[in-house]
Amino acid sequence: MKLNTFLTLLIPTGILFLVACSNDTQMESDSLQEEQPANLQKYIEQGRSISRKMQGILLSNVSSAIQNGGPAHAIAFCNTRAIPLTDSLSELEGVKISRISDKNRNPNNVASSDELELINQFKTNNAKDTVLSWDNNENYVYYSTIKTGMPACMKCHGSVGSDIRPETLNALDSLYPEDKAKNHALGDFRGLWKIEFTQ
C-alpha cells in the first residue's frame, strides 16, 4: 500500500507508559491543523483507544505466560497467540490492527519501504502519534510508537548474554530464526502500532 498523504505528525508533550513495552499517547498537533479533514480527530482518538486496548491485552497475556513458565514460555505463547489475539480485537473494532518494525521479530511484522520511511520520521522527530490517508482521503491509518518501556521487556528484547537467558535465546532462535528484535536498551523504539480504518 502506498501511503501518499501525510496529514499530521503529532509531537509529544508528555509520556504515558503502560505496564511494559509501551506506546506513548499525549500529543499536540503541529501546524498542519488547517489541512486536516474535520473527522481526523475521530481517527486519532479511536486509534489511541484501540492501540491501548491491544497493548493491554497482549501485555496481560504475556505477563501470565511469563508467570506460568518464564520468558521462554512467553516466546512460545507469542508465536502462536499474538496474531490471533490481534485479529480478534480487529474484528471486534472493525479495523485491521498490526505491528510493524524495522527490527521485527515476527516476519509478519516487517515494515514496507514506505513504512520504513515513516519509522525514520518517528525516530528522527521523536514523534509518537500519526494519522495518514491514502486513496484520495477515503481511508485512514493510525500509527503510534511501541517502546521497551519496562525492565520486563529486556527478558526477551534486551542484550544477549546479560538480559536474555540461554533458554529464552534458544526459544527465540528456534521460533524466530530471522529475529532482529534483540539487543534493545530500556526505552528504545521497538516499532509501531498500525490501525487501518476504512470509511
C-alpha positions as CSV (number, residue, x, y, z in Angstrom):
1,M,0.0,0.0,0.0
2,K,1.3,3.4,-1.0
3,L,0.8,6.0,1.8
4,N,0.5,9.2,-0.2
5,T,-0.7,12.0,2.1
6,F,1.0,12.9,5.4
7,L,-1.8,14.5,7.2
8,T,-0.5,15.1,10.7
9,L,2.6,14.4,12.7
10,L,1.9,14.8,16.4
11,I,4.8,15.7,18.7
12,P,4.9,14.6,22.4
13,T,4.1,16.9,25.3
14,G,4.2,14.1,27.8
15,I,4.6,10.3,28.1
16,L,2.2,7.7,29.4
17,F,3.7,4.2,29.8
18,L,1.6,1.1,30.1
19,V,2.8,-1.7,32.3
20,A,5.5,-2.9,30.0
21,C,6.6,-2.4,26.4
22,S,4.6,0.7,25.6
23,N,3.2,3.2,23.2
24,D,3.1,6.9,24.1
25,T,-0.1,8.9,23.9
26,Q,-0.1,12.5,25.0
27,M,0.5,14.8,22.0
28,E,-0.1,18.2,20.5
29,S,-0.8,18.9,16.8
30,D,1.7,20.7,14.6
31,S,0.9,23.5,12.1
32,L,-1.0,21.2,9.7
33,Q,-4.3,21.7,11.6
34,E,-5.8,23.7,8.8
35,E,-5.1,21.0,6.3
36,Q,-6.7,18.2,8.3
37,P,-10.1,16.9,7.4
38,A,-12.8,17.6,10.0
39,N,-13.1,13.9,11.1
40,L,-9.3,13.4,11.7
41,Q,-9.6,13.8,15.4
42,K,-12.0,10.9,15.4
43,Y,-9.4,8.6,13.9
44,I,-6.7,9.8,16.4
45,E,-9.0,9.1,19.4
46,Q,-10.1,5.8,18.1
47,G,-6.5,4.8,17.2
48,R,-5.2,5.7,20.6
49,S,-8.1,3.8,22.3
50,I,-7.6,0.7,20.2
51,S,-3.8,0.6,20.4
52,R,-4.1,0.9,24.3
53,K,-6.6,-2.0,24.4
54,M,-4.4,-4.1,22.2
55,Q,-1.3,-3.3,24.2
56,G,-3.1,-4.2,27.4
57,I,-4.4,-7.5,26.0
58,L,-1.0,-8.6,24.8
59,L,0.8,-7.4,28.0
60,S,-1.7,-9.2,30.2
61,N,-1.3,-12.4,28.3
62,V,2.5,-12.2,28.1
63,S,2.8,-11.4,31.8
64,S,0.6,-14.5,32.6
65,A,2.8,-16.7,30.3
66,I,6.0,-15.4,32.0
67,Q,4.5,-16.2,35.4
68,N,3.4,-19.6,34.3
69,G,6.6,-20.7,32.6
70,G,9.2,-18.0,32.3
71,P,10.3,-15.9,29.3
72,A,10.9,-18.9,27.1
73,H,7.3,-20.0,27.6
74,A,6.2,-16.4,26.8
75,I,8.1,-16.6,23.5
76,A,6.1,-19.8,22.6
77,F,2.9,-18.1,23.6
78,C,3.6,-15.0,21.4
79,N,4.5,-17.2,18.5
80,T,1.1,-18.9,18.5
81,R,-1.3,-16.5,20.2
82,A,-0.3,-12.8,19.5
83,I,-1.7,-12.6,16.0
84,P,-5.0,-14.4,16.8
85,L,-5.5,-12.0,19.8
86,T,-4.8,-9.1,17.4
87,D,-7.2,-10.5,14.8
88,S,-9.9,-10.9,17.4
89,L,-9.8,-7.3,18.5
90,S,-9.5,-6.1,14.9
91,E,-12.8,-7.9,14.1
92,L,-14.5,-6.5,17.3
93,E,-13.4,-2.9,16.5
94,G,-14.0,-3.2,12.7
95,V,-10.4,-2.2,11.9
96,K,-7.2,-4.0,10.9
97,I,-4.6,-3.9,13.7
98,S,-1.0,-4.9,13.2
99,R,2.5,-4.1,14.5
100,I,5.4,-3.1,12.2
101,S,9.1,-2.6,12.8
102,D,12.4,-2.1,11.1
103,K,13.8,-4.6,13.7
104,N,11.0,-7.1,13.6
105,R,10.9,-10.5,15.4
106,N,7.9,-12.0,13.6
107,P,8.3,-11.9,9.8
108,N,4.6,-10.8,9.6
109,N,5.6,-7.5,11.2
110,V,8.2,-6.3,8.8
111,A,7.7,-2.7,7.6
112,S,7.2,-1.9,3.9
113,S,9.6,0.5,2.2
114,D,7.0,3.4,2.7
115,E,6.6,2.4,6.4
116,L,10.4,2.3,6.9
117,E,10.5,6.0,5.8
118,L,7.7,6.7,8.4
119,I,9.7,4.8,11.1
120,N,12.7,7.0,10.3
121,Q,10.4,10.1,10.8
122,F,9.3,8.8,14.1
123,K,12.9,8.2,15.2
124,T,14.2,11.5,13.9
125,N,11.4,13.7,15.2
126,N,10.7,11.6,18.4
127,A,7.1,11.5,17.2
128,K,4.6,9.4,19.0
129,D,1.3,9.6,17.1
130,T,0.5,9.9,13.4
131,V,-2.5,9.6,11.1
132,L,-2.1,9.2,7.3
133,S,-4.5,8.8,4.5
134,W,-4.5,7.0,1.1
135,D,-6.9,6.5,-1.8
136,N,-7.9,10.2,-2.0
137,N,-8.6,10.6,1.7
138,E,-11.1,7.8,1.7
139,N,-9.1,5.5,4.1
140,Y,-7.0,6.3,7.1
141,V,-4.2,4.5,9.0
142,Y,-3.2,5.4,12.5
143,Y,0.4,4.8,13.8
144,S,1.8,5.1,17.3
145,T,5.1,4.1,18.9
146,I,5.9,1.0,20.8
147,K,8.9,1.2,23.1
148,T,10.7,-1.1,25.5
149,G,9.0,0.6,28.5
150,M,10.0,-1.5,31.5
151,P,12.7,-4.0,32.6
152,A,10.3,-6.9,31.9
153,C,10.8,-6.1,28.1
154,M,14.5,-6.8,28.4
155,K,13.9,-10.6,29.2
156,C,13.1,-11.1,25.5
157,H,14.3,-7.9,23.8
158,G,17.4,-7.0,25.8
159,S,21.1,-7.8,25.4
160,V,22.0,-11.4,24.6
161,G,24.2,-12.7,27.4
162,S,23.1,-10.3,30.1
163,D,19.4,-9.8,29.8
164,I,18.2,-12.7,27.7
165,R,18.8,-16.1,29.4
166,P,20.1,-19.1,27.4
167,E,16.8,-21.0,27.4
168,T,15.0,-17.8,26.2
169,L,17.6,-17.3,23.4
170,N,17.1,-21.0,22.4
171,A,13.4,-20.4,22.1
172,L,13.9,-17.3,20.1
173,D,16.4,-18.9,17.7
174,S,14.1,-21.9,17.2
175,L,10.8,-20.0,16.6
176,Y,12.2,-16.8,15.1
177,P,15.4,-17.6,13.2
178,E,15.4,-14.2,11.4
179,D,14.8,-12.3,14.7
180,K,16.1,-8.7,14.7
181,A,14.4,-7.6,17.9
182,K,17.2,-8.4,20.4
183,N,19.8,-6.1,22.0
184,H,17.5,-3.2,22.8
185,A,18.0,-0.9,25.7
186,L,15.3,0.2,28.1
187,G,13.2,2.9,26.4
188,D,14.3,2.0,22.8
189,F,11.9,2.4,19.9
190,R,10.6,-1.0,19.1
191,G,8.2,-0.3,16.3
192,L,4.7,1.0,15.5
193,W,1.1,0.0,16.1
194,K,-0.7,0.3,12.8
195,I,-4.5,0.6,12.8
196,E,-6.2,0.7,9.4
197,F,-9.7,2.3,9.1
198,T,-11.9,2.2,6.1
199,Q,-14.9,4.6,5.8
